Amino acid sequence: MADAATVARHRAIWSVRPELREVYEGWFHRLLGEVEALEPRVEIGSGPGFFKGFAPRLVATDALLDPSIDVCCDAGTLPFATGAVGALLLVDVLHHLPRPLDFLDEAARVLRPGGRLAMMEPWITPASYVLYRYLHHEACVTDVDIRRPFDETSKLLFDGNPAIPTLVLRRLGGSRCPLRVRTVEPVMALDHVASLGFKVARSLPSGLVRGARAVERLARPLRGLFATRAFIVLERVLCD
């Protein structure tokens, strides 16, 4: 019930906040550009269905049954045939999964060779660690067993750990099989920070978000220190 209430609250906030939609739609556009020639495209962790609303041809999946979802399933046990999927898309999902490495195994199974897994996720840098550790509602813990980073007996779907994507990519960095790291692009995402995400239930001035983007363009050389998120693309490769 708590997870369903969160979905309903996010949907209500989305409907009245055009500047927040603008931020996320920029992410959607970027992720779709990474998988442009690949079909079918499956979204993992669709939640309220915002990405599918932007790209109706997506196959929307989630562990929580909702009218916007095409397939209700667990990310660790995907109901797709081996090699049947061209692309998997995630927005703020990997750091919520109770067994992220099991999901990557499933992603490698269902993706055909050349298929891609494209994600927008939190990213840990010196500045973002402070943000996530002390100013964020999710616990940012770097000393976890990445195979099972949560207590699964009490975990809700929306419980997360922003450190997980960085830890997972660190683990994958030395491996080229079967998922190869193709792109990791840290971004400060100052427009999202300025929008306050789903913490605010009323519209903010659109100039606030656009001004934050202008600052980010100027401060781009500092993203290694101040990035809060990363665009991540993994590619399914053939193993010898």
C-alpha positions as CSV (number, residue, x, y, z in Angstrom):
1,M,0.0,0.0,0.0
2,A,2.9,2.4,0.8
3,D,4.4,1.8,-2.7
4,A,1.0,2.3,-4.4
5,A,0.6,5.5,-2.4
6,T,4.0,6.7,-3.6
7,V,3.1,6.1,-7.3
8,A,-0.2,8.0,-6.8
9,R,1.6,10.9,-5.2
10,H,4.2,11.1,-8.0
11,R,1.5,11.0,-10.6
12,A,-0.4,13.8,-9.0
13,I,2.8,15.9,-8.7
14,W,3.7,15.2,-12.3
15,S,0.4,16.5,-13.5
16,V,0.9,19.9,-12.1
17,R,4.6,20.5,-12.6
18,P,5.6,21.2,-16.2
19,E,9.1,22.2,-15.3
20,L,9.6,18.8,-13.6
21,R,8.3,17.0,-16.7
22,E,10.7,19.0,-18.8
23,V,13.7,17.7,-16.7
24,Y,12.6,14.1,-17.0
25,E,11.7,14.3,-20.7
26,G,15.2,15.5,-21.4
27,W,16.4,12.3,-19.8
28,F,14.0,10.2,-21.7
29,H,15.1,11.8,-25.0
30,R,18.7,11.2,-24.2
31,L,18.2,7.5,-23.3
32,L,16.1,6.8,-26.4
33,G,18.9,8.3,-28.5
34,E,21.3,5.6,-27.1
35,V,19.0,2.8,-28.3
36,E,17.6,4.4,-31.4
37,A,17.9,1.5,-33.8
38,L,17.1,-1.3,-31.3
39,E,13.7,-3.0,-30.9
40,P,11.8,-4.0,-28.9
41,R,12.5,-1.6,-26.1
42,V,11.5,-2.6,-22.5
43,E,11.4,-0.2,-19.6
44,I,12.2,-1.7,-16.2
45,G,10.6,-0.1,-13.2
46,S,8.1,2.0,-15.0
47,G,6.2,3.1,-11.9
48,P,3.6,5.7,-12.8
49,G,4.3,5.2,-16.5
50,F,5.9,8.6,-17.3
51,F,8.4,7.2,-19.8
52,K,5.8,5.2,-21.7
53,G,3.7,8.4,-21.8
54,F,6.6,10.0,-23.6
55,A,7.4,6.9,-25.8
56,P,4.2,4.9,-26.2
57,R,6.0,2.0,-28.0
58,L,7.9,1.0,-24.9
59,V,7.0,-2.2,-23.1
60,A,6.5,-1.0,-19.6
61,T,7.3,-3.4,-16.7
62,D,7.1,-3.0,-13.0
63,A,6.8,-5.2,-9.9
64,L,3.8,-3.1,-8.8
65,L,0.6,-3.7,-10.7
66,D,-0.7,-0.4,-12.2
67,P,-2.9,0.4,-15.2
68,S,0.0,2.0,-17.0
69,I,2.0,-1.2,-16.9
70,D,2.2,-3.7,-19.7
71,V,3.9,-6.5,-17.8
72,C,4.0,-7.0,-14.0
73,C,7.2,-8.8,-13.1
74,D,10.3,-8.9,-11.0
75,A,13.5,-7.3,-12.5
76,G,15.5,-10.4,-11.4
77,T,13.2,-12.8,-13.3
78,L,12.2,-11.1,-16.6
79,P,9.5,-12.9,-18.6
80,F,11.3,-12.5,-21.9
81,A,12.9,-15.2,-24.1
82,T,16.7,-15.3,-24.3
83,G,18.0,-12.8,-26.8
84,A,14.5,-11.4,-27.5
85,V,15.0,-7.8,-26.4
86,G,16.8,-5.0,-28.2
87,A,17.1,-2.5,-25.4
88,L,16.4,-2.1,-21.7
89,L,15.7,1.3,-20.3
90,L,15.8,2.4,-16.6
91,V,15.3,5.8,-15.0
92,D,16.2,5.8,-11.3
93,V,15.6,2.1,-10.9
94,L,19.0,0.2,-10.5
95,H,19.6,1.7,-7.1
96,H,16.2,0.4,-5.8
97,L,16.7,-3.2,-6.8
98,P,17.2,-5.7,-4.0
99,R,19.5,-7.8,-6.1
100,P,21.1,-5.6,-8.7
101,L,23.6,-8.2,-10.0
102,D,20.8,-10.7,-10.5
103,F,19.1,-8.1,-12.7
104,L,22.3,-7.6,-14.7
105,D,22.5,-11.4,-15.3
106,E,18.9,-11.3,-16.5
107,A,19.6,-8.2,-18.7
108,A,22.5,-10.1,-20.3
109,R,20.2,-13.1,-20.9
110,V,17.3,-11.3,-22.6
111,L,19.3,-8.8,-24.6
112,R,20.4,-9.9,-28.1
113,P,24.1,-9.4,-29.0
114,G,24.5,-5.7,-29.7
115,G,21.5,-4.9,-27.4
116,R,21.9,-2.2,-24.9
117,L,20.9,-1.4,-21.3
118,A,20.6,2.4,-20.9
119,M,20.1,4.0,-17.5
120,M,20.0,7.4,-15.7
121,E,21.0,6.8,-12.1
122,P,22.5,8.6,-9.1
123,W,26.3,8.9,-9.2
124,I,28.7,9.3,-6.3
125,T,31.3,12.1,-6.4
126,P,32.7,14.1,-3.4
127,A,29.9,16.6,-3.6
128,S,27.1,14.2,-4.3
129,Y,28.1,11.9,-1.5
130,V,27.4,14.8,0.9
131,L,24.1,15.5,-0.8
132,Y,22.9,11.9,-0.8
133,R,24.4,11.1,2.7
134,Y,23.0,14.0,4.6
135,L,20.3,15.8,2.6
136,H,18.5,12.9,0.8
137,H,15.7,10.7,2.0
138,E,17.4,7.5,0.8
139,A,20.3,6.1,2.8
140,C,23.6,6.4,0.9
141,V,25.7,3.5,2.1
142,T,28.9,2.5,0.3
143,D,29.8,-0.4,2.6
144,V,27.2,-2.9,1.4
145,D,27.2,-6.4,-0.1
146,I,26.3,-5.3,-3.7
147,R,24.8,-8.7,-4.3
148,R,22.1,-8.1,-1.7
149,P,22.4,-4.5,-0.5
150,F,19.1,-4.4,1.4
151,D,17.3,-6.2,4.1
152,E,14.7,-7.9,1.8
153,T,12.4,-8.8,4.7
154,S,11.5,-5.1,5.2
155,K,12.3,-3.5,1.9
156,L,9.7,-1.4,0.1
157,L,9.9,-1.0,-3.7
158,F,10.9,2.6,-3.4
159,D,13.6,2.1,-0.8
160,G,16.9,2.9,-2.4
161,N,20.6,3.4,-2.0
162,P,22.2,6.0,-4.3
163,A,25.6,4.4,-4.0
164,I,24.6,1.2,-5.8
165,P,25.1,2.3,-9.4
166,T,28.6,3.5,-8.7
167,L,29.4,0.3,-6.8
168,V,28.0,-1.8,-9.6
169,L,29.9,0.0,-12.4
170,R,33.1,-0.3,-10.3
171,R,32.6,-4.0,-10.3
172,L,31.8,-4.2,-14.0
173,G,34.7,-2.0,-15.0
174,G,37.2,-4.8,-15.4
175,S,34.9,-7.1,-17.2
176,R,34.0,-7.2,-20.9
177,C,31.6,-10.2,-20.9
178,P,28.7,-10.5,-21.3
179,L,27.8,-6.8,-20.5
180,R,30.5,-4.3,-21.6
181,V,30.5,-0.8,-20.2
182,R,30.0,1.4,-23.3
183,T,29.2,4.8,-21.7
184,V,29.4,6.4,-18.3
185,E,28.7,10.1,-18.5
186,P,28.5,11.9,-15.1
187,V,26.3,15.0,-15.1
188,M,25.6,17.5,-12.3
189,A,21.9,17.5,-13.2
190,L,21.5,20.9,-11.6
191,D,18.1,21.3,-13.3
192,H,16.8,18.3,-11.3
193,V,18.4,19.6,-8.1
194,A,16.8,23.0,-8.6
195,S,13.4,21.4,-9.3
196,L,13.5,19.5,-6.0
197,G,12.2,16.5,-7.8
198,F,9.0,15.0,-6.3
199,K,9.5,16.7,-3.0
200,V,7.5,19.7,-4.0
201,A,3.8,19.4,-5.0
202,R,3.4,22.7,-6.7
203,S,4.9,24.2,-9.9
204,L,8.1,26.2,-9.6
205,P,9.2,28.9,-12.1
206,S,10.5,27.4,-15.3
207,G,13.3,29.9,-15.3
208,L,14.8,28.2,-12.2
209,V,15.3,25.0,-14.1
210,R,16.6,26.7,-17.2
211,G,19.0,28.8,-15.2
212,A,20.3,25.7,-13.5
213,R,21.1,24.3,-17.0
214,A,23.0,27.4,-18.0
215,V,25.1,27.1,-14.8
216,E,25.8,23.5,-15.6
217,R,27.0,24.3,-19.1
218,L,29.5,26.8,-17.6
219,A,30.6,24.4,-14.8
220,R,30.9,21.3,-17.0
221,P,34.7,20.9,-16.3
222,L,33.9,20.4,-12.6
223,R,31.5,17.5,-13.1
224,G,34.0,15.0,-11.9
225,L,33.7,16.6,-8.4
226,F,30.1,17.7,-8.5
227,A,28.1,15.2,-10.7
228,T,25.0,13.9,-9.0
229,R,23.9,11.5,-11.7
230,A,25.2,9.5,-14.7
231,F,24.0,8.3,-18.0
232,I,25.1,4.7,-18.2
233,V,25.0,2.4,-21.3
234,L,26.0,-1.2,-21.2
235,E,26.2,-3.3,-24.3
236,R,25.6,-7.1,-24.7
237,V,28.6,-8.7,-26.3
238,L,29.4,-12.2,-27.4
239,C,31.7,-14.2,-25.1
240,D,34.5,-16.4,-26.4
